[in-house]
C-alpha cells in the first residue's frame, strides 16, 4: 500500500509537508477518494500567499480533482 501512496503523492505533486494517508477505491461507484495529512512545516496562506505556521485545526474539507482513469477523484484534508 505504501507504493500506491508514494505514487499518488508524486502524481499530485505534493511536497514533503503533505502525505497520502489513505486511498478509498469504489469500483462500482467509479470513485476514488484520497485522504491527505499535513506532516509538518510551513503552510502557504491562500489570501496573502505568505508562509505561516499551522495555528488551528479547521474542519476536514473535500476538493474535486481531475478524473483518474474515468473515476471521479476527490481529495480530503
N, C-alpha and C positions, 0 to 999 in steps of 0.2 A: 504494500500500500504506500510505502514511503516513496517509491519511484513515481507513482501517479501524482502525488502531492508535489514532488520536485518538478515534474514535467509541467503540471498546470501552473506552478509559480513562474516558471520560465516563459510559458506561453502568455501569461497575463502581464509579464514584465514587472513583477514585484521586486522591490529591493529587499535588503536583508531585514528591514524593520517589519515586514509582513510575511506571514506564513499561511499556507493552506493547511487547515487543521482537520477538515472533514469533507468528503465528497459523497453526495447522495445522488445516485443514478436511478431514475424511474423510467425503464424502457417502455412500459405500457402507456405512460403519460407523455413520452418524448420530452423529458425534462431532466436537467442536471442542475443541482444546487451545490455551490462551492462555498464552504464556510472559511472565512479568513480571521486570523487573530493578529493583533499587534504584538510584536515581540520586543519592543523597546526602541529607544532612540527618539529623535525629534519628529514631530508631525508638521505638515505644511497646512497653514491656515487657508481656508477657501475664500476668505474675504480679502486679506491683505497679501497673500502669497508668502508670508513670512514663516520662519520656522519657530515652533514653540514646543514646550514640553506638555505632556498629557496631564491635565489637571482633574478631570472628572470622567465619569463613565456615562456616555449617552446611551439611550436605548438602542438595541440592535436595529440596523437598517438593512433593507434589501434593494439591490440595484439590478436592473435587467441588463444583461450583457449580450453581445452578438451571439447568434446561434452557434452551437458546436455540432457539426455534422447533422444538421437539421433537428437538433434537440434545443429547445428553449433553455437558455442558461441564465441563472441568477447568481449573484454574489451576495453573501451575507457577512456583515461585520458589525 
